[in-house]
Amino acid sequence: MINHIVLFKLKEFENEDLKAVVRSKIKKALLALKESISEIKFMKVGENYELNSASYDIGLITHFESIGDLTLYQIHPEHLKVIELVKQNTVEKAAVDFEF
């Protein structure tokens, strides 16, 4: 099983309400991938409870049966659409993939 973890840091917004809307939009878009990409065996998306923290804003955990399935996920057209949304609204991301 391959564990794929990604952290996203959102850019600064005019106010916290706008940032919350964007955070929610990204979270919903990521979770929707579970419905359209069969290679995803498990998915959790969470928002950092410490909203004024200097750390990341959103965390994603996904599980795949193999590296090949992770690769199919990464190039899937629906995933690529979500990547564009994420790129428009983030300043930083960190990712790690490992077998467990």
N, C-alpha and C positions, 0 to 999 in steps of 0.2 A: 504494500500500500504506500502511496506517495502522499505526503502532507505538503500542501502549498499554502503558505502564510504570507499575506501582504498587509502592510500598514500604509495608510494614506494620511497626509497632512494637507488640510485644506488651505487655500490662500486666504488672505484677509478680506473680509466683506464689510460693507457699510455699517452693518449692525449684526447683532447675534441672531435676530429673527431670520434674516436673510441667510445667514450661515446655516441655521437649523433646517431651513427649507432645502438647501443644497445637500446637506448631510443626508436628509431623508430621501431625496431623489436618488442619490448615489446608492444608498443602502437598498432601496427598492429595485433599482436596475440590476444590482449585483445578485440579489435574491431571485430575480426573475430568470436568471441564467440557468438555475436548477431545473426549470421547466422545459427549457429548450436545448439543453446540452446533456445528453444521456451519459456521457463519460463522468459527470460529477456524481460521486457516490455519497458525499456528505458536504454540506455547506452551512456555515454560520457567519453572520455579519453582525458586528456590534459597533456601537458608538462609545467613545471614551466617556466615562461618567464624569470625569474632571474636565469640564468644557473649557476652562481658562488655563489649562495646562500647556506647557511648552512641548508636550509630546504629541503623538499622532492623534488624529480625530476619529478614524474608522479603522477597524481591523477585519480582515477576511481570512477565514480558515476553510479550505476545501480539501477533500480526499479523492484520490484517483487510484484505480487499480494498478496503473503502470505509468512509466515516463511517457510512453506512446499516447496514453489517454490524456495526460497533462498537455502534451504537444497539440493534440487535436482540439482541446479546450482553448488553448492560447491562440489558435488560428481560426477558430470558429467565427463566422460573420457576426453573430449576436454578441460575442465577447469583444470583438473589435469595435462595435458600436459603443459598448460600455466604456472601453478604454478611451474613446474620444471624449465622452462626458467627463470621465475622471481627469484626463489631461487638461481640460478647460478649467477645472476647478481646484486643482491641487498644485502645490509647490514642491512636494517631496513624496517619495514612496520608498519603502523598503520591502524586500521579498526574500524568502528562503524556502527552498524545497528540500525535503529529506524523506528517506524511506523509514517506515516504522512497521 
